[in-house]
Amino acid sequence: PLSIVIPCKNEEESIFSMLTELKQVLDTDGIFYEIIVVNNNSTDRSEKEALRVPGVKVIFCEKPGYGVAIRTGVDNASYEHICKLDADGSYNPLYIKSLLELLQNTDSKLTLGNRFIGGNTSNIKLLHKIVGVPALNFVTNKLFKAPEAFDSHCGLRVFKKEIIKDLNLHHDDFSFANEMICKGLKQKIKIKQIPIVLRKDLRVLTISKIKTIQDGFYALKTILKIRFSK
């Protein structure tokens, strides 16, 4: 069984189509699942659009932040295996089965996609592709002596519910993604990855919540703090 946690803030353009495709893929793949959409103070029709999809559970997270929305979803999850997925439709749900099987059939506690080894990076934003994410990935992988080069900002990952508590993951913002990888590497939990290709997201008018410079700075600060703390 798999609990899929989807943090969502103002994604009315994408959430219905994204959830519809997700359910179709999971049903075809024969995965027993629940879908939890975490409404993180949306001011648009995101919740109503999500509830149009049968069987989807929507919960409200009053405190703003990507990380706190994910933790809220995990706290409300029924199953021990968690898939964290973004609401914009940029990650193909066909990868979920491979990530889940990798988690179940190996000694890993976290599996994730790597957008930089999938063969097509055209849908990664230019600044993120050329400078930001590769630089942060390089620093992370070098400082923590990662066994392979991980894409620590990938928004598609499957993990065991226990690692939230075991790793003491507490960041509320986008640096939560870094925190999970950095603390996992520091505590030497097994992490596996698969190559994936990022799709063009389903947004037309909605602006991405990522603030490249600010979030990049916080990510670097998180990496350094975790590496050099006792």
Disulfide bonds with the S-S distance in Angstrom:
none
